[in-house]
Amino acid sequence: MHMKLDDITYMNPWWEGKEDYHVKQWEKQKVHWEPKWIREISLKPFSLNFVLGPRQVGKTTGIKLLIQKILEENPPESVLYLNLEILPTYRELLDIIREFQELKKEEGIKTGYIFLDEASSLEGWWRGVKPLIDSGLLENDVITVTGSSSLRVRRDIELFPGRRGGGKTLEVMPLSFPEYARVMGLKKHKLEGSKVIKLFEKYIQTGGFPGSINGFPMEDLLGAYIGEFVRFGKSLEIAKEIFSALIRSAPSATSFRALAEMTSGYSYKVVQDYIEFFRDLYILGMAYLKQGNQVMYRREKKFFFRDPLLAKLFSLWSGTEIGKDALYEWIVQEHVFRKFGEIHYFRNSYEIDIIASDMKIEVKAGKAHRKYPRGVKVLEKEDVPFFLIELYNEDC
C-alpha cells in the first residue's frame, strides 16, 4: 500500500477547516502553558530544525501550538504535519513530501512548513528528506523534526552537514522546579517560604511532565518508556534489574562493574550498554569524578534521574525504594546540569556531590553534621527549593 496525502488528512485537520485534537486537549487542561521553546524554532526558509526530548514532554502539543500561530498568517495548505510512527518505510515519506510540493505549486504557495514528528521511530527517516534537500526542492521550506531518542536523532543530525540553513537544535525537557512554580502561579516577588516548600513537595510527586501535572495516570508515561525499550530490542527484565541496582547504590558514586555485580550475573558491558540507552532516552544523567582540572573518566560515576517523576516511575517498576537523600541530590544535579551543560563530583577525605563552573554543592536530606571546606554550599532538605529558584533567578 502506498500512502498519499489523502491518507493523512486526519493528521492535518486545518486542511478541512477543523480544530486540532492536541490543541483542544491542551485548552481543556487545568494547568496549561505555552512552551517557551516554540518561539526559538527558526521559521525562516530554508531551515531544518530538530526538537529533541523525552517521551510525553509536550513536543507534539508544542508543535501543534506553533502550527496554530503559523496558520494565522499562512494558508492551511502551507502546513504539513506527519507522525512518522505510522509510516512503514522512508519511501512513503519521500512520496508524501513530493506530493506536498505539488499541492503547494497548485495553490501558489511559496513557503511550506513541514513537521515530522517522532522521527526516531522510523528507521532511516532521513532518506525521505535528504535527497529532496540536496536537489534544492525544499529551499523555500521550513522542516522541523522531533525525536525522543537523543542518540539516534543526534546521529541523524550529523548526516546534514551544512544543509540546515537557519535551522536550530532544541532540547525540550520536563519543567524545572522554577518553571513549574511559575506555571503554578508563583510570582517572582512573592516567594513566601511555606508556599515554595508546598509547591516543591508537589513537584517531587508530579515532576515536570504536563500529563502528570494535570493528574493523568503515571502508567501512561511508564507505558511510553516501556514501548521504547521494546522497540529498541531491550530486555525488560535486564532493564528492571539495572534500575534496581542504580537506585540501591544511589547517591554514592559507582561503576558499571559494581552495578553488574548487583544483577543476576550480567556483564558490565551489558550494564554499560543499557545505561547509555537510558541516557539517550533522557531518563538518566551522569557526572564524572573531577580532581583539580582533571576529569577521571575511568573512575566511578554518579548517575541521576533527570526528573523526579522518572525516578518515582522506575523505582516502582523495579520494586526498589528511593532514599530521600538520593532524590534531593538528583533534583539538584539535574538543575545544575541544565544550567551549566555538565557537572562533576569530587572525592578525597570528603566528598562534594556537585561541581559545576565555580560552584561546589553538597546535598544533605537531613542536617549537615560535618564541616566542609570554604566555598562549598551545603544544602539541607528545606534549602533545596530556594536554591533552585535562585539558580534560575535570571531565567524566571
LOLO-559726 format. One line per field, with one value per residue (C-alpha): y, z, x; residue in one letter. Coordinates in Angstrom, 1 decimal, always signed. Each point is the difference from the previous one (the first is absolute). Layout:
% LOLO-559726
north	c(Y,...) $
up	c(Z,...) $
east	c(X,...) $
zanu	c(A,...) $
END
This chain:
% LOLO-559726
north	c(+0.0,+3.4,+2.9,+3.2,+3.5,-1.0,-2.8,+2.5,+2.7,-1.1,+1.1,+3.4,+1.1,+3.6,-1.1,-0.5,+3.0,-2.1,+0.6,-2.2,-2.7,+0.7,+3.7,-0.8,-2.3,+2.6,+2.7,-2.4,-0.6,+1.6,+1.0,+0.9,+2.3,+1.0,-1.6,+2.6,-2.2,+0.4,+3.6,-1.1,-2.2,+1.6,+0.7,+1.7,-2.1,-2.0,-1.5,-3.5,+0.0,-2.9,-0.2,-2.7,-1.0,-2.8,-1.7,+1.9,+3.2,+2.0,+0.0,-0.8,+2.4,+2.8,-0.7,+0.2,+3.3,+1.3,-1.2,+2.0,+3.1,-0.7,-0.4,+3.5,+1.4,-2.9,-2.1,-3.4,-1.9,+1.5,-2.2,-3.8,-1.9,-3.7,-2.5,-2.3,-2.8,-1.0,-0.2,-3.4,+1.3,+3.2,-0.4,+1.1,+3.0,+0.9,-0.4,+2.0,+3.0,-0.1,+0.0,+2.9,+2.0,-0.6,+1.2,+3.2,+0.6,-0.4,+2.3,+2.6,-0.4,+0.9,-1.0,-3.4,-0.9,-3.8,-1.6,-3.5,-1.3,-3.0,-0.5,-2.4,-2.6,-0.2,-1.8,+2.1,+2.9,+2.4,-1.9,+1.5,+3.6,+0.2,-0.6,+2.7,+2.5,-0.9,+0.5,+3.5,-1.0,+1.2,+3.2,+2.1,-2.2,-0.4,-3.5,-0.9,-3.5,-1.3,-3.1,-1.7,-1.8,+2.4,-2.4,-1.1,+3.5,+1.6,-2.6,+0.9,+3.8,-0.6,-1.2,+3.5,+1.9,+3.5,-0.8,+1.4,+3.6,+2.1,-3.2,-0.4,-3.0,+0.3,-2.2,-0.1,-1.3,-0.4,+3.3,+0.9,+0.9,+3.8,-0.5,-2.2,+2.6,+2.7,-2.1,-0.7,+3.8,+0.7,+3.6,+0.9,+2.7,-2.2,-2.7,-0.9,-2.8,-2.3,+0.4,-0.9,-3.1,-1.1,+0.4,-1.9,-2.9,-0.1,+0.2,-3.0,-2.0,+1.2,+1.0,+2.4,-2.0,+1.7,-3.2,-0.8,+3.7,-0.3,-3.2,-2.5,-3.6,-0.6,-3.3,+1.9,+1.4,-3.3,-1.8,+2.5,-0.8,-3.8,+0.4,+1.6,-2.8,-2.6,+1.9,+0.2,-3.7,+0.3,-2.7,+1.3,-2.4,+1.4,+3.6,-0.6,-1.5,+2.8,+2.7,-1.9,-0.1,+3.7,+1.0,-2.2,+1.3,+3.7,+2.6,-1.5,+0.0,-3.4,-1.8,-2.2,-3.0,+0.7,+0.3,-3.2,-1.8,+1.1,-1.7,-3.7,-0.3,+2.3,+1.3,+3.5,+0.5,-0.7,+2.4,+2.7,-0.5,+0.3,+3.1,+1.7,-0.9,+1.5,+3.2,+0.2,-0.1,+2.8,-2.2,+0.2,+2.5,-0.6,+1.8,-0.9,+0.4,+3.1,+0.5,+3.5,+0.6,-3.7,-1.9,-3.7,-1.7,-3.5,+0.4,-0.5,+2.2,+1.6,-0.7,+2.0,-0.1,+3.0,+0.7,-1.0,-1.7,-2.2,-1.0,-0.9,-2.0,-2.1,-0.5,-1.4,-2.0,-1.6,-0.4,+1.9,+2.8,+3.3,+1.6,+3.7,+1.1,-1.5,+1.7,+3.4,-0.4,-1.1,+3.0,+2.4,-1.8,+0.2,+3.8,+0.8,-2.2,+1.9,+3.3,-0.8,-2.8,-2.3,-0.9,-2.0,-1.2,+0.0,-2.4,-0.4,+0.0,+1.6,+0.0,+2.9,-1.1,+2.5,+2.2,+2.2,+3.2,+1.6,-1.6,-2.7,-1.5,-2.7,-1.2,-1.4,-1.3,+0.4,+2.4,+0.4,-1.3,+0.7,+3.0,+0.4,+2.1,+3.7,+0.6,-3.2,+0.8,-2.5,-0.5,-1.5,-1.3,+3.2,+2.1,-1.9,+1.7,+3.5,-0.8,-1.2,+3.2,+2.1,-2.1,+0.8,+3.5,+1.9,-2.6,+0.2) $
up	c(+0.0,-0.9,+2.2,-1.5,+1.3,+0.1,+2.5,+2.5,-0.1,+3.5,+1.3,-1.7,+1.1,-1.0,-3.7,+0.6,+2.3,+3.2,+3.3,+1.0,+2.7,+1.9,+0.2,+1.3,+2.6,+1.0,+0.4,+2.2,+2.4,+3.4,+0.0,-3.5,-1.2,-3.3,-0.2,-0.4,-2.5,-2.7,-0.5,-0.5,-3.1,-3.1,-2.5,-2.6,-3.2,-0.4,+3.5,+1.2,+3.8,+2.5,+3.2,+2.4,+3.3,+2.1,-0.7,+1.0,+0.8,-2.3,-3.3,-2.1,+1.8,-0.3,-3.8,-0.3,+1.8,-2.3,-3.0,+1.3,+0.0,-3.5,-1.3,+1.2,-2.8,-2.5,-2.0,+1.5,-2.9,+0.9,+3.1,-0.1,+3.3,-0.1,+2.9,-1.3,+2.3,-2.6,-3.0,-1.0,-1.8,-0.9,-3.6,+1.0,+1.7,-3.2,-2.1,+2.4,+0.1,-3.8,-0.2,+2.5,-2.3,-2.9,+2.2,+0.9,-3.7,-0.9,+2.9,-0.9,+3.4,+0.3,+3.5,+1.4,+3.7,+0.4,+3.5,+0.4,+3.4,+1.8,-2.6,+2.2,-0.6,-3.7,-1.1,-2.5,+0.1,-1.3,-3.4,-0.6,+0.5,-0.9,-3.8,-0.2,+1.9,-2.1,-3.2,+1.2,-0.1,+3.6,-0.2,+0.7,+2.9,+3.7,+1.4,+3.7,+1.1,+3.6,+1.7,+3.4,-0.3,+0.1,-1.3,-3.0,-1.1,+0.9,-2.2,-2.7,+0.4,-1.0,-3.4,-0.9,+0.3,-1.4,-1.2,+2.8,-1.1,+3.0,+1.9,+3.7,+2.3,+3.2,+3.0,+1.7,+3.6,+2.7,+1.9,+2.5,+3.5,-0.7,-3.2,+1.8,+2.7,-2.6,-1.8,+3.3,+0.5,+2.4,-0.7,+0.2,+2.6,+2.2,+1.1,+3.3,+1.7,+0.7,-3.5,-1.6,+2.2,-0.7,-3.8,+0.2,+1.8,-2.9,-2.6,+1.5,-0.5,-3.6,-1.4,-3.0,-2.5,-1.2,+0.4,+3.6,+1.0,-1.3,+1.9,-2.9,+1.1,+0.3,-1.8,-3.3,+0.4,+1.1,-2.9,-2.4,+1.3,+0.1,-3.6,-0.8,+1.7,-2.0,-3.3,+0.5,+0.8,+3.7,+2.6,+2.6,+2.6,-0.5,+0.0,+3.3,+1.7,-1.1,+1.2,+3.3,+0.3,-0.8,+2.6,+2.7,-0.6,+0.0,+0.9,+0.1,-3.0,-1.6,-3.0,-2.8,+1.6,+3.5,-1.5,-2.0,+3.2,+1.5,-2.9,-0.8,-1.6,-3.0,-1.3,+0.6,-3.8,+0.1,+2.9,-1.8,-3.2,+1.9,+1.9,-3.2,-1.4,+3.0,-0.4,-3.7,+1.1,+2.4,+3.1,+1.5,+0.2,+1.1,+1.8,-0.1,+2.8,-0.3,+1.9,-0.5,-3.7,-0.9,-0.9,+1.0,-2.7,+1.1,+3.7,+1.7,-1.3,+1.6,-1.8,+0.4,-1.2,-2.1,+1.5,+3.4,-1.7,-2.1,+3.3,+1.5,-3.0,-0.3,+3.7,+0.0,-3.2,+1.4,+3.5,+1.6,+2.5,-0.4,+2.9,+0.7,-0.2,-3.5,-1.3,+1.2,-1.3,-3.5,-0.2,+0.8,-2.4,-2.9,+0.6,+0.2,-3.1,-2.0,+1.0,-0.8,-2.5,+2.1,+3.6,+1.9,+3.6,+2.2,+2.6,+2.2,+3.9,-0.6,-3.0,-1.9,-1.7,-2.8,-1.7,-2.9,-1.1,+3.3,+2.0,+2.6,+1.5,+2.6,+0.4,+3.4,+0.5,+3.8,+1.9,-1.0,+2.8,-1.3,-1.1,-3.7,-1.5,-0.7,-3.2,+0.3,+0.1,+2.3,-0.8,+2.6,-1.1,+0.5,-1.8,-3.2,-1.6,+0.8,-1.4,-3.3,-0.3,+0.7,-2.5,-2.8,+1.3,-3.2,-2.1,+1.8) $
east	c(+0.0,+1.3,-0.9,-1.1,-0.8,-3.7,+0.8,+1.4,-2.8,-1.0,+3.4,-0.4,-3.6,+0.7,-0.2,-3.7,-0.5,-0.1,+1.6,+2.9,-0.5,+3.2,-0.8,-3.5,+1.4,+2.6,-2.8,-2.0,+2.9,-0.3,+3.7,+1.3,+2.7,+1.5,+3.4,+2.8,+1.9,-2.5,+1.1,+3.6,-0.7,+1.2,-2.9,+2.2,+0.5,+2.1,+0.2,+0.4,-0.9,+0.4,-2.0,+1.2,-1.3,-1.5,-3.4,-3.1,+1.8,-2.4,+2.0,-3.1,-2.2,+2.6,+0.3,-3.8,-0.1,+2.7,-2.0,-2.9,+2.1,+1.3,-3.5,-0.9,+2.0,+0.2,-2.4,-1.0,+1.7,+3.4,+0.3,+0.7,+0.1,+0.9,+0.5,+2.7,-1.1,-2.7,+2.3,+1.2,+3.2,+1.8,-1.3,-3.5,+1.5,+1.8,-3.2,-2.2,+2.5,+0.2,-3.8,-0.1,+2.3,-2.4,-2.9,+1.9,+0.7,-3.8,-1.0,+2.7,+1.7,+3.6,+1.0,-1.0,+0.3,+0.7,-0.1,+1.3,-0.9,+1.7,+2.7,+1.8,-2.8,+0.6,+3.2,+2.0,-2.6,+2.6,+0.1,-3.5,+1.3,+3.7,-0.3,-2.6,+2.1,+3.1,-2.0,-1.1,-3.7,-0.5,+2.0,-3.2,-1.2,+0.5,+0.3,-0.2,+0.8,-0.7,+1.4,+0.1,+3.3,+2.8,+2.6,-1.9,-1.1,+3.4,+1.7,-2.5,+0.6,+3.6,-1.2,-0.9,+3.3,-0.4,-3.5,-2.1,-0.3,-1.2,-1.1,+0.4,+0.4,-2.2,-0.2,-3.4,+0.1,-2.7,-0.5,+2.7,-1.2,+0.2,-2.0,-2.5,-0.4,-0.7,-2.5,-1.7,-0.4,+2.9,+1.1,+3.7,-0.6,-2.2,+2.3,-1.7,+1.9,-2.9,-1.5,+3.4,+0.4,-3.6,+0.5,+3.3,-1.6,-2.6,+2.8,+1.8,-3.3,-0.8,+3.3,-0.1,-2.0,-3.3,-2.0,+0.9,-0.4,-3.5,-0.7,+0.2,+0.9,+3.7,-0.4,-0.4,+3.5,+1.5,-1.7,+1.6,+3.5,-0.6,-1.1,+3.3,+1.9,-1.8,+0.4,+3.7,+0.2,+0.9,-1.0,-2.4,+1.4,+3.5,-1.2,-1.9,+3.1,+2.2,-2.4,-0.2,+3.8,+0.3,-2.6,+1.5,+3.5,-1.1,+1.0,+3.5,+2.3,+0.2,+1.5,-1.5,+1.8,-1.4,-3.5,+0.4,+0.9,-3.4,-1.9,-0.5,+3.3,-0.2,+3.4,+1.1,-0.2,-3.7,-0.5,+1.9,-2.0,-3.3,+1.1,+1.1,-3.4,-1.8,+2.1,-1.1,-3.6,+0.6,-0.7,+3.4,+2.9,+3.6,+2.7,+3.7,+2.5,+2.1,+3.3,+1.6,-0.5,+0.1,-3.2,+0.5,-2.1,+0.9,-0.8,-3.5,-2.8,-3.0,-3.3,-3.1,-3.6,-0.9,-3.4,-1.5,-2.9,+2.3,+1.8,-3.4,-1.1,+3.1,+0.2,-3.6,+0.6,+3.2,-1.5,+2.9,-0.5,+1.8,+1.8,-1.0,+3.6,+0.4,-3.2,+1.0,+3.5,-1.3,-2.3,+2.8,+2.4,-2.5,-0.7,+3.7,+0.7,-2.7,+1.5,+3.7,-0.2,+2.3,+0.6,+2.6,+0.6,+3.1,+1.3,+2.9,-0.3,-3.4,-2.4,-1.6,-3.1,-0.1,+2.6,-0.8,+1.8,+1.1,-2.8,+0.5,-3.1,-0.7,-3.6,-1.2,-3.5,+0.5,+2.1,+3.7,+2.1,+3.5,+2.0,+0.7,+2.8,-0.7,-2.0,-2.0,-3.7,-1.8,-3.7,-2.2,-3.4,-2.0,+2.7,-0.3,-3.1,+1.3,+3.4,-1.6,-2.0,+3.1,+2.0,-2.4,-0.8,+0.9,-1.9,-3.3) $
zanu	c(M,H,M,K,L,D,D,I,T,Y,M,N,P,W,W,E,G,K,E,D,Y,H,V,K,Q,W,E,K,Q,K,V,H,W,E,P,K,W,I,R,E,I,S,L,K,P,F,S,L,N,F,V,L,G,P,R,Q,V,G,K,T,T,G,I,K,L,L,I,Q,K,I,L,E,E,N,P,P,E,S,V,L,Y,L,N,L,E,I,L,P,T,Y,R,E,L,L,D,I,I,R,E,F,Q,E,L,K,K,E,E,G,I,K,T,G,Y,I,F,L,D,E,A,S,S,L,E,G,W,W,R,G,V,K,P,L,I,D,S,G,L,L,E,N,D,V,I,T,V,T,G,S,S,S,L,R,V,R,R,D,I,E,L,F,P,G,R,R,G,G,G,K,T,L,E,V,M,P,L,S,F,P,E,Y,A,R,V,M,G,L,K,K,H,K,L,E,G,S,K,V,I,K,L,F,E,K,Y,I,Q,T,G,G,F,P,G,S,I,N,G,F,P,M,E,D,L,L,G,A,Y,I,G,E,F,V,R,F,G,K,S,L,E,I,A,K,E,I,F,S,A,L,I,R,S,A,P,S,A,T,S,F,R,A,L,A,E,M,T,S,G,Y,S,Y,K,V,V,Q,D,Y,I,E,F,F,R,D,L,Y,I,L,G,M,A,Y,L,K,Q,G,N,Q,V,M,Y,R,R,E,K,K,F,F,F,R,D,P,L,L,A,K,L,F,S,L,W,S,G,T,E,I,G,K,D,A,L,Y,E,W,I,V,Q,E,H,V,F,R,K,F,G,E,I,H,Y,F,R,N,S,Y,E,I,D,I,I,A,S,D,M,K,I,E,V,K,A,G,K,A,H,R,K,Y,P,R,G,V,K,V,L,E,K,E,D,V,P,F,F,L,I,E,L,Y,N,E,D,C) $
END
